[in-house]
Amino acid sequence: MNSIVIIIYIVLIFITSLDSFGQAGTELQSYINQNQADSSTRIYTDNKQIIPCCEVPALMALSHYPELKNIRIVFIEKSIKTTAACRPKWTSLFKRKENRVYHIYINNNPGKIKGAMFNEIPSNAQIGLIGHELGHIVDYSHRGILGIISIGFNYLFIQSRARMERRVDTITIAHHLGWQLYEFDDFVMNCSTVSNAYKDYKRKVYYKPEQLLQLMMK
């Protein structure tokens, strides 16, 4: 691929994302500070339980997933090995698809994490990360209980895990969060506080930053 084309594309999309994120982020922060409740914001907060550490990026990411507006999603701070993760609440798997509950775990525990700390990630990258986790919910929402169990089983194998995570990356890009996802991946791969073992894991399982660019240009 022509390197000049890629550089021009990065510059253009970066400028666009800064403008849109700055404006939308300011509007959402104003909403949070003033406790307004207009319908355009309620659509993203109904059925959602969002913790303070990720409130603005979560609302920004949710605004790209209108199909999840009626889905119950609970954000939880929890000690996990990676920065964030998404799981269906197991007791809700026996309910109808539209009545399931999903948990998105955010790790701010420096003692256990192998990836990047959520509060150290740039704001735009936080949106991309949460957007990826919401992509998992979109993937889960089309599956029955046996399909979700099979995902859990296949996650034990690195090749199957890579197929699933890359499929979710494409879902994230399709929801117009490709640049934000790129910024997250780029940050992790170039962040000195992230272990080399975790960086190697990301290279095996997720699309590399340059691969995300190629997908966005299609």
KALIN-V201116 format. One record per backbone hydrogen bond with DSSP energy under -1.0 kcal/mol. NH is the residue of the N-H (numbers start at 1). CO is the residue of the C=O. Records with the same first field share a line. If there is no record, write none. Layout:
NH = CO, CO
This chain:
6 = 2
7 = 3
8 = 4
9 = 5
10 = 6
11 = 7
12 = 8
13 = 9
14 = 10
15 = 11
16 = 12
17 = 13
18 = 14
19 = 15
20 = 16
21 = 17
22 = 18
23 = 19
24 = 20
25 = 21
26 = 22
27 = 23
28 = 24
29 = 25
30 = 26
31 = 27
32 = 28
33 = 29
34 = 30
35 = 31
36 = 31
41 = 38
42 = 38
43 = 39
44 = 41
46 = 42
48 = 45
49 = 73
54 = 51
55 = 52
58 = 54
59 = 55
60 = 56
61 = 57
62 = 58
63 = 59
64 = 61
65 = 62
68 = 65
69 = 66
71 = 68
73 = 47
74 = 102
75 = 49
76 = 104
78 = 106
85 = 105
87 = 103
89 = 101
92 = 89
93 = 90
95 = 92
99 = 96
100 = 97
102 = 72
103 = 87
104 = 74
105 = 85
106 = 76
107 = 83
112 = 109
113 = 109
114 = 81
115 = 81
118 = 107
120 = 117
121 = 118
126 = 122
127 = 123
128 = 124
129 = 125
130 = 126
131 = 127
132 = 128
133 = 129
134 = 130
135 = 131
136 = 132
137 = 133
138 = 134
139 = 135
140 = 136
141 = 137
143 = 140
148 = 144
149 = 145
150 = 146
151 = 147
152 = 148
153 = 149
154 = 150
155 = 151
156 = 153
157 = 154
161 = 157
162 = 158
163 = 159
164 = 160
165 = 161
166 = 162
167 = 163
168 = 164
169 = 165
170 = 166
171 = 167
172 = 168
173 = 169
174 = 170
175 = 171
176 = 173
177 = 172
181 = 177
182 = 178
183 = 179
184 = 180
185 = 181
186 = 182
187 = 183
188 = 184
189 = 185
190 = 186
194 = 191
195 = 114
199 = 195
200 = 196
201 = 197
202 = 198
203 = 199
204 = 200
205 = 201
206 = 202
212 = 208
213 = 209
214 = 210
215 = 211
216 = 212
217 = 213
